[in-house]
Amino acid sequence: MRLLRGAGPAGSPSGTADLTVLAAVPLTVPATELADVPVLSTVLDGDPTHRAASL
């Protein structure tokens, strides 16, 4: 995973990102199964904080 850091504040186009990558599209998963969708990766303030072993 490659992240580009900008000089702007978080939330701006050149700022850092917070994101979560899930194993399924949440809008297509039944609400009763949403909690069971695996998290593949997370990024906080532009830094990777979690990466699933399967990646």
TORTI-640186 format. One record per atom (N, C-alpha, C, O): residue in three letters; z, x, y. Coordinates in steps of 0.02 Angstrom, whole numbers, plus 50000, padded with zeros to 5 digits. Atoms other than C-alpha are relative to their C-alpha. Example, Ala and Ser with C-alpha at 12.3 -4.5 7.8 and 13.67 -1.06 7.14 Angstrom:
BEGIN
Ala500005004549941Ala503905061549775Ala500005004550060Ala500335009750059Ser499974995849941Ser503575068449947Ser500374996150055Ser500454998650110
***
This chain:
BEGIN
Met500005004249942Met500005000050000Met500005004550062Met500415009150067Arg500034996149939Arg499525007150169Arg500144995450059Arg499824990250066Leu499815004049941Leu500325000450328Leu499875004150063Leu500005010150065Leu500134996649936Leu499795004650505Leu500544997850049Leu500664991850057Arg499495001549950Arg501155005750636Arg499695000250069Arg499305004750086Gly500225000249931Gly500815000950814Gly500585001450047Gly501155002050024Ala499484998649951Ala501775004150973Ala500314993650027Ala500834993850060Gly499755006349972Gly502034985751014Gly500594997349963Gly500774999849909Pro499425003150033Pro503534974850972Pro499794996149939Pro499224994049932Ala500135004150059Ala503664965850806Ala499754993250022Ala500014990450070Gly500295006449983Gly502644949950809Gly499385000550044Gly499024995650051Ser500614999049960Ser501294957250921Ser499475002849954Ser499625005449901Pro500534997450042Pro499594962150852Pro500085007449981Pro499845009549929Ser499924992950015Ser500084980550860Ser500705001649974Ser500875007549966Gly499314999050023Gly501884978050800Gly500045000949925Gly499525001149891Thr499914999250072Thr502614980150627Thr500054993249966Thr500174988149999Ala500045006350036Ala502524966950492Ala500594998849953Ala500875003549926Asp499555002350053Asp503744957150385Asp499574995349958Asp499274990649983Leu500395004450042Leu502894949350236Leu500255000249928Leu500605004849907Thr499835000650070Thr503124943850057Thr499364998449962Thr498984993949982Val500575001250042Val501784944549922Val500264996749936Val500664999649900Leu499795003850058Leu502014931449787Leu499465000149946Leu498885001549960Ala500475000050057Ala501204930149614Ala499584993749997Ala499134993249955Ala500395006249999Ala500534912749655Ala499984997550072Ala500394999450114Val500065003149934Val499974902849806Val500524994450004Val500474989549966Pro499465005049998Pro501524892749857Pro499764992850009Pro500084988249985Leu500255006749987Leu500484877849913Leu499704996849937Leu499574990849937Thr500305002750060Thr499764875949737Thr500514999449943Thr500344996949889Val499485000250052Val501404877249640Val500434993750010Val500634992250066Pro499555005749993Pro502424861549603Pro500675002150030Pro500935007450014Ala499374998449965Ala503994861149711Ala500555001749951Ala500985005949966Thr499474998750049Thr505074861049556Thr499945006949967Thr500415009349935Glu500124993450030Glu504304877849500Glu499985005650051Glu499925011450033Leu500084995149947Leu504244886749668Leu500515005749995Leu500345011550007Ala499484994850005Ala505884896149641Ala499865004949943Ala500155010349942Asp500164995650056Asp505154903649481Asp499415004550012Asp499255008649969Val500584995849985Val503644911849565Val500255007150013Val500675008150058Pro499774993249990Pro503884930749551Pro499795002950068Pro499255001450093Val500154996449939Val503954941349709Val499695006749979Val500005010549941Leu500344993850018Leu502704955649694Leu500175005750047Leu500235011550026Ser499874994849950Ser503074964949855Ser500294997050062Ser500154991350080Thr499755002149935Thr504044963750017Thr499965005950048Thr500015011750029Val500044995149946Val503874972850183Val500454997650056Val500414991850076Leu499545001649946Leu505214973150318Leu499925005150055Leu499985011150043Asp500124995549942Asp504884980450491Asp499465005149985Asp499505010850009Gly500554995650016Gly503284988050421Gly500125004849943Gly499685008649924Asp499834995550055Asp504174997250280Asp500044996249934Asp500374991049931Pro499945003350065Pro503924992550096Pro500735000249976Pro501045005549976Thr499315000350023Thr505614986750029Thr500064998149927Thr500594998949896His499995002050071His505134980149856His499285000249975His498824998150009Arg500655000350034Arg503694982649737Arg500134998849927Arg500505002549895Ala499915001850070Ala503614974449567Ala499755005649954Ala499265009049971Ala500194994750047Ala503504986349419Ala499294998949973Ala498965003749952Ser500665001650027Ser501914977449365Ser499425002150046Ser498845001650026Leu500534997949953Leu500954983849518Leu499835007249992Leu499395009850028
***
